[in-house]
Amino acid sequence: MKFFMGLVLGAALSCGAFSLLAQNEREMHPRIAKAIEALRDAKAYMEHAPHDFGGHKADAIRASDEAIHQLGLALKYRAHEDHH
């Protein structure tokens, strides 16, 4: 039981530490953080739009997902490099 509790506590602390690192990276790179939020907002708008933007809606949503993913990886890389 103590082992399990240790695992749970370790995971919670790890998630908390990662959350702090992620927050720090967003603060250190505010343009990237703003770009991620703008892409998420545009994606949500497109997903709920009643039209297909001249046939570009699906590709734009996929491209937004990929851009969000890549920007997130860039922030994770910086977090790793900045804290080692």
C-alpha positions, 0 to 999 in steps of 0.5 A, a space after each residue: 500500500 505504501 508503494 502505491 501511495 508513493 507512486 500516486 504522490 510521485 505522479 501528482 508531484 510530477 504533474 504539478 512540476 510539469 505544470 509549473 514548467 509549462 506555465 513558465 515556458 508560456 511566460 517566457 515565450 508569450 508569442 508562442 502561447 498566444 499563437 496556440 490560443 489563436 489557433 485553438 480559437 480559429 479551429 473551434 470557430 471553423 468546427 462550428 461554422 455552418 459552411 466549409 470555407 470553399 472546401 478548405 475547412 477540413 484541411 484548415 482544421 488539420 493544419 491548425 491541429 498540427 501547428 498547435 502540436 508543433 508549437 507545444 513540442 517547441 515549448 516542451 523542448 525549451 522547458 527541457 533545455 531550460 531546466 537541465 
